[in-house]
């Protein structure tokens, strides 16, 4: 959570994680691998990784600013949304 917020707002370049371990790069790689393996329908891996990161992170940002209450159903709702974005 802190990583996304900090990098979105100009966190110093020398403090960022490597391309191998940076969360967005990992999401892009995972989506690309899933497409390559036939686990999900063909899609733009970069776009869908961004959509997934938004679906996962934005509810947390909204919760942080007290605009969204998280409850026991929240993880399942976010998961279902992510699966729909991936065509599953």
C-alpha positions as CSV (number, residue, x, y, z in Angstrom):
1,X,0.0,0.0,0.0
2,X,2.7,2.5,1.0
3,X,4.7,1.5,-2.1
4,X,1.9,2.5,-4.5
5,X,1.1,5.7,-2.7
6,X,4.8,6.7,-2.5
7,X,5.6,5.9,-6.0
8,X,2.5,7.6,-7.4
9,X,3.6,10.8,-5.6
10,X,7.3,11.2,-6.6
11,X,9.1,8.8,-4.2
12,X,12.9,9.2,-4.8
13,X,14.0,7.0,-7.7
14,X,17.0,5.5,-5.8
15,X,14.6,4.1,-3.2
16,X,12.4,2.2,-5.6
17,X,12.5,-1.6,-5.9
18,X,14.1,-3.3,-8.9
19,X,12.1,-4.1,-12.0
20,X,12.1,-7.7,-10.9
21,X,10.4,-7.0,-7.6
22,X,8.4,-3.9,-8.2
23,X,4.7,-4.7,-7.8
24,X,3.5,-3.3,-11.1
25,X,6.2,-5.2,-13.1
26,X,5.3,-8.4,-11.2
27,X,1.6,-7.9,-12.1
28,X,2.4,-7.3,-15.7
29,X,4.6,-10.5,-15.8
30,X,2.0,-12.6,-14.0
31,X,-0.8,-11.5,-16.4
32,X,1.5,-12.1,-19.4
33,X,2.5,-15.5,-18.2
34,X,-1.2,-16.4,-17.6
35,X,-2.1,-15.4,-21.1
36,X,0.9,-17.4,-22.5
37,X,-0.2,-20.5,-20.5
38,X,-3.8,-20.2,-21.7
39,X,-5.0,-19.7,-18.2
40,X,-6.8,-16.4,-19.1
41,X,-8.1,-15.1,-22.4
42,X,-5.7,-13.0,-24.6
43,X,-5.4,-9.5,-23.3
44,X,-3.0,-6.5,-23.1
45,X,-0.9,-7.6,-20.1
46,X,0.2,-4.0,-19.2
47,X,-3.4,-2.7,-19.4
48,X,-4.9,-5.5,-17.4
49,X,-2.1,-5.4,-14.8
50,X,-2.9,-1.7,-14.3
51,X,-6.6,-2.5,-14.0
52,X,-6.0,-5.2,-11.5
53,X,-3.7,-3.0,-9.4
54,X,-6.3,-0.3,-9.4
55,X,-9.1,-2.7,-8.4
56,X,-6.9,-3.9,-5.5
57,X,-5.4,-0.7,-4.3
58,X,-8.2,1.9,-4.8
59,X,-10.5,0.4,-2.2
60,X,-7.6,0.6,0.3
61,X,-6.9,4.2,-0.6
62,X,-10.6,5.0,-0.1
63,X,-10.6,3.1,3.2
64,X,-7.5,5.1,4.3
65,X,-9.3,8.3,3.7
66,X,-12.5,7.0,5.4
67,X,-14.6,7.0,2.3
68,X,-15.1,3.2,2.3
69,X,-15.7,0.8,5.1
70,X,-14.0,-2.5,4.6
71,X,-16.0,-5.6,5.8
72,X,-15.8,-9.4,5.6
73,X,-17.1,-9.4,2.0
74,X,-14.6,-6.9,0.6
75,X,-11.9,-9.4,-0.3
76,X,-14.4,-11.6,-2.2
77,X,-15.8,-8.6,-4.0
78,X,-12.4,-7.4,-5.1
79,X,-11.4,-10.9,-6.1
80,X,-14.6,-11.3,-8.2
81,X,-14.0,-7.9,-9.9
82,X,-10.4,-8.9,-10.8
83,X,-11.6,-12.3,-12.2
84,X,-14.2,-10.5,-14.3
85,X,-11.5,-8.1,-15.6
86,X,-9.5,-11.1,-16.7
87,X,-12.4,-12.7,-18.4
88,X,-12.9,-15.5,-15.9
